[in-house]
């Protein structure tokens, strides 16, 4: 009898045990996914569109939006209308960066490089296994301007910033990061985006010899970019500084000419990084890995 009960219990547990490949998403992660999705849609999204994008039941999505609205992070643009982020979340991020001292340290350097290059200059921080843009300056005064969204995670496999960071790592570590994030599809990024580890490692080898990365229509059609790691001698990279612009203006020859001022800006940021608590923290976290 006892054996029968144990067998019955085992069968029940088997029936209700989730497969190892299935991961249960909790309410906090769902709420964060709502915020991240709305951040990419400043004009707002309807409940139906948001629920569909996140593959959530409308009732569950509505409860999340109601709670986020109560906390001041989301607002409804009109009664029964679309949902959009308020300025509270950006204010929290800006307050964090302001208190860290990064803006005070980096902005003059970024502004100066933007003036020299006449193109978009950005700073991305190494944040665990990711690179995230946190500061920028636009050097183009007229004509075509390249100005992608801030706060996004950098696509490592096909971006100048990603390559500048990966070239400072071992081949094993670089491959691990790219495998985790995935290769950028040329249909979604640039037509020359690398799609194999062999092609990517060849690019990184060339970047190491040069001292900075160069990409040509890898991240987006008709766009070029270059980047250098921000790191002290014998220390891991804590950030990358990038220059990006249209191919018609930021040609391969022009990028080579900008190599010296780019590397100079990266060295200046590395030397002054100890004055920022966040820069210093990034260095400790990466070293501890």
C-alpha positions in Angstrom: 0.0 0.0 0.0 2.8 2.4 1.0 4.7 1.5 -2.2 1.6 2.2 -4.3 1.2 5.6 -2.7 4.8 6.5 -3.2 4.6 5.4 -6.9 1.4 7.5 -7.3 3.1 10.5 -5.7 6.1 10.1 -8.0 3.8 10.0 -11.0 2.1 13.2 -9.9 5.4 15.0 -9.4 6.5 13.8 -12.8 3.4 15.2 -14.4 3.7 18.6 -12.8 7.5 19.0 -12.9 8.6 21.7 -15.4 11.2 20.6 -18.0 14.7 21.9 -17.4 14.4 24.0 -20.6 11.4 25.9 -19.3 12.1 28.9 -17.1 9.4 30.5 -15.1 9.3 34.3 -15.5 8.5 36.1 -12.2 6.6 39.4 -11.8 9.7 41.5 -11.4 11.2 40.3 -14.6 7.9 40.8 -16.4 7.7 44.4 -15.1 11.2 45.1 -16.3 10.4 43.7 -19.7 7.4 46.1 -19.8 9.7 49.0 -19.0 12.3 48.0 -21.6 9.7 47.5 -24.3 8.1 50.9 -23.6 11.5 52.5 -23.6 11.9 51.6 -27.3 8.4 53.1 -28.0 8.3 56.7 -26.7 5.0 57.3 -28.6 3.4 54.6 -26.5 1.8 51.2 -27.1 -1.6 49.8 -26.7 -2.4 47.1 -24.1 -3.0 44.6 -26.9 0.3 45.4 -28.7 2.3 45.3 -25.5 0.8 42.0 -24.3 1.4 40.5 -27.8 5.0 41.7 -27.9 5.7 40.2 -24.5 3.6 37.1 -25.0 1.6 37.9 -21.9 -2.2 37.5 -21.2 -3.8 40.9 -21.4 -5.1 40.7 -17.9 -1.6 40.1 -16.5 -0.1 42.8 -18.6 -2.8 45.2 -17.5 -2.1 44.5 -13.8 1.6 45.2 -14.4 0.8 48.5 -16.1 -1.5 49.5 -13.3 1.2 48.8 -10.7 3.9 50.6 -12.7 1.5 53.6 -13.2 0.8 53.7 -9.4 4.6 53.9 -8.9 4.9 56.7 -11.4 6.9 54.9 -14.1 4.1 54.5 -16.7 1.2 56.7 -17.7 -1.8 56.2 -20.0 -1.8 58.9 -22.7 -5.5 59.2 -22.6 -8.4 57.2 -21.1 -8.5 53.8 -22.7 -5.5 54.8 -24.7 -1.8 53.8 -25.2 0.7 53.4 -22.3 4.0 55.2 -22.3 6.9 55.7 -19.9 7.1 58.8 -17.7 10.3 60.7 -17.2 10.8 59.0 -13.8 12.9 56.1 -15.1 15.3 58.3 -17.2 15.6 60.6 -14.2 16.6 57.8 -12.0 19.3 56.7 -14.5 20.5 60.3 -15.0 20.7 60.8 -11.3 22.7 57.7 -10.9 25.2 58.7 -13.6 25.4 62.3 -12.3 26.2 61.1 -8.7 28.8 58.7 -10.1 30.8 61.6 -11.6 31.1 59.9 -15.0 29.4 62.7 -16.8 31.6 65.4 -15.3 34.7 63.4 -16.2 33.7 62.0 -19.6 31.7 64.8 -21.2 34.5 67.3 -21.9 36.6 64.5 -23.5 33.6 63.4 -25.6 32.8 66.9 -26.6 36.3 67.6 -27.7 36.6 64.4 -29.8 33.2 65.2 -31.4 34.5 68.6 -32.4 37.6 67.1 -33.9 35.9 64.4 -35.8 32.7 66.2 -36.7 30.8 63.0 -36.0 28.8 61.3 -33.2 31.0 60.3 -30.2 29.7 58.0 -27.5 30.9 56.4 -24.3 29.8 52.8 -23.4 30.4 51.3 -20.0 31.3 47.6 -19.4 28.5 46.4 -17.2 29.0 42.7 -16.3 28.6 40.9 -19.6 27.2 43.9 -21.5 28.2 47.2 -22.9 25.8 50.1 -22.4 25.9 53.6 -23.9 25.8 56.3 -21.2 27.0 59.5 -22.8 27.4 61.2 -26.2 28.2 64.3 -28.1 27.2 65.1 -31.7 29.9 66.7 -33.8 28.0 67.0 -37.1 26.5 70.5 -37.4 24.7 69.9 -40.7 24.0 67.2 -43.3 23.6 63.6 -42.4 23.6 62.8 -38.7 24.0 59.4 -37.1 22.4 59.4 -33.7 21.2 56.0 -32.4 19.4 55.6 -29.1 21.2 55.9 -25.8 20.9 53.4 -23.0 20.9 50.4 -25.4 23.1 47.3 -24.9 25.7 47.2 -27.6 25.6 44.3 -30.2 29.0 42.9 -29.6 29.5 40.9 -32.8 29.0 43.7 -35.3 29.6 47.0 -33.6 32.8 49.1 -33.2 32.3 49.4 -29.5 31.7 45.6 -29.1 34.9 44.8 -31.1 36.9 47.3 -29.1 35.9 45.5 -25.9 36.2 42.0 -27.3 39.7 42.7 -28.6 40.9 43.2 -25.0 39.6 39.8 -23.9 40.9 36.2 -24.5 39.4 34.4 -27.4 37.6 32.1 -25.1 36.0 34.9 -23.1 35.1 36.9 -26.3 33.5 33.8 -27.8 31.5 33.2 -24.7 30.1 36.7 -24.7 29.2 36.6 -28.3 27.7 33.1 -28.1 25.5 34.3 -25.2 24.2 37.4 -27.0 24.2 35.9 -30.5 25.5 37.2 -33.8 23.9 40.2 -35.4 21.9 39.1 -38.4 23.0 41.0 -41.6 19.3 41.4 -42.5 18.8 43.3 -39.3 22.1 45.1 -39.0 24.7 45.8 -41.7 25.3 43.6 -44.8 28.9 43.1 -43.8 28.2 41.9 -40.2 30.3 38.8 -39.3 28.3 35.7 -38.8 30.9 33.2 -37.7 33.5 33.0 -35.0 36.3 32.6 -37.5 35.4 35.8 -39.3 35.0 37.7 -36.1 38.3 36.6 -34.6 40.1 37.7 -37.8 38.5 41.1 -37.4 39.6 41.3 -33.7 43.2 40.3 -34.6 43.3 43.2 -37.1 41.9 45.5 -34.5 44.5 44.5 -31.9 47.3 45.3 -34.3 45.8 48.7 -35.1 45.0 49.5 -31.5 41.3 50.4 -32.2 38.4 48.8 -34.0 37.0 49.8 -37.4 33.7 48.7 -39.0 32.3 49.4 -42.4 28.6 48.6 -42.9 28.7 45.9 -40.2 26.2 47.6 -37.8 24.0 49.4 -40.3 24.0 49.9 -44.1 25.9 53.0 -45.2 27.4 53.6 -41.7 30.9 53.3 -40.4 32.4 53.5 -36.9 35.5 53.1 -34.9 36.2 52.6 -31.2 38.9 52.3 -28.6 38.9 50.6 -25.2 39.3 52.6 -22.0 41.7 50.8 -19.8 44.8 51.3 -17.7 47.9 49.4 -18.3 47.6 45.7 -17.4 44.0 46.3 -16.3 40.7 45.2 -17.9 38.7 47.6 -20.1 36.1 49.5 -18.1 34.5 51.3 -21.1 34.9 52.0 -24.8 34.7 55.3 -26.7 33.3 55.3 -30.2 33.0 57.6 -33.3 30.3 56.8 -35.8 29.0 58.4 -38.9 27.8 58.0 -42.5 30.2 56.2 -44.9 30.1 59.0 -47.4 31.8 61.2 -44.8 33.5 58.9 -42.3 35.5 57.0 -44.9 38.1 54.3 -44.0 40.8 56.8 -44.7 39.2 59.4 -42.5 38.9 56.8 -39.7 42.6 56.0 -39.9 43.3 59.8 -39.6 41.1 59.9 -36.5 42.9 57.0 -34.8 45.4 59.2 -32.9 42.8 61.5 -31.4 40.5 58.6 -30.5 43.3 56.7 -28.7 44.3 60.0 -26.9 40.7 60.4 -25.7 40.6 56.8 -24.5 43.9 57.3 -22.6 42.7 60.5 -21.0 39.5 58.8 -19.8 41.5 55.9 -18.4 43.8 58.2 -16.5 40.9 60.1 -14.9 38.7 57.1 -14.3 39.7 56.8 -10.6 37.9 60.1 -9.9 34.6 58.3 -10.7 33.2 55.8 -8.2 31.3 54.0 -11.0 34.4 53.8 -13.2 36.4 52.4 -10.2 33.6 50.0 -9.4 33.6 48.7 -13.0 37.3 48.0 -12.8 37.0 46.0 -9.6 34.0 44.0 -10.9 35.7 43.0 -14.1 39.0 42.2 -12.3 37.1 39.9 -9.9 35.6 37.8 -12.7 
